[in-house]
Amino acid sequence: MLPLAAWEPTAKRAFSITKLGKIAILAAFLLICAIAQPAHAKYASYVVDADTGEALAGLNEETRNYPASLTKMMTLYLMFDRLKSKKWTLASKLDVSRRAARQPASRLGLRAGTTITVEQAILALVTKSANDVATVVAENISGRERNFALKMTAKARSLGMSKTTFRNASGLPHRAQLSTAKDMSILARSLLRDFPEFYHYFSTASFTFNGVTHSNHNKLLKTYPGTDGFKTGYIRASGFNLVASATRDGRRIIGVVFGGRSSSHRNRHMAKLLDKGFDALRQRHGTPLIAQAAVPETKTASLAPATQPRGTTSTSVWAVQVGAFSHVSQAQAAAEKAVGRARNYLSDGQIRIVPLKKRNGAVLHRARIVGISKRDAYRTCRILRDCMELKTDVNAEVAQRAD
């Protein structure tokens, strides 16, 4: 047998190899975890022209982050789709399961075995951001929430949200539930485009259920003039998220923020982003011209002064936009058709065809009826399929220079 001294170097080498092996294994494990770990609590923002999708500002807009309750915008999209296809009505009743009733806060406090109407569910998702209601919706559409999440992801892909994956209907924490600021702007524009008749729900200030009143979490509805949507979101891993939509001088923009430090910080930051977005619009498209009168289509359309619509006493009035078209005649026809379908609300308005030149040189002609009240604008868009409410100024110029 070798003396102890002879064994000592061999033992040290064996120990060193073993130690190095463990360190290598640990390093490899940490690297794998780092690669597999999704992005979270990272700041991102994006601001777009709601009409065209033109980017006005952005930072990390394609970085994948946790959407939190912004997820419910897609849940609402699929609800609106069922309403539009007549599979549901606003009065349809949705069954509450035990699983749905057990969802954590924020929640409406539903009891298993009860029901909730579709309209109550919409209002609860928009204002309270209720997780139990989101699960109710998912289960009543797809049987299981997992199946509903697959439907959500498929719809996201079809809308062009290439970096978004959903795993539940509420936005509760899940490592694979990820989206981007840019994708959320696509979803917001899709809601405006595809379901204008339901968009007014996003500006609901409060909702009362079983005697309890729930205020809308989106405080910009009160603090930032022109805001009328969309949705807030928060989980610890995401930070404070927000998608907001606002109008000014007849133009609408959409802003998205991921990863705010607090709700108040997020709201202040969003207000600054919206201000910058409106400034960018003015710089890119110039000072608005006088409203374009409805004229037969020619290669060059002349502009005529906008007169005060009948029955208006204030310079601050509302309008509806009922589509954007490549030809003036198409826009004129769409506006006239809208007036015919919603005559009770649009009879005192005036048709305006508002041009918008895109980056590729093409001109879109937006069909609008101006000089109506806010109530009539929203009521009109509940009737019409393609409709957007706009706040404008009849004494200012409401058409834009096509340059």
Summary of the structure (lengths in Angstrom):
residues: 403
radius of gyration: 26.3
end to end distance: 95.7
largest distance: 113.1
contacts: 1383
relative contact order: 0.12
helix: 42%
strand: 23%
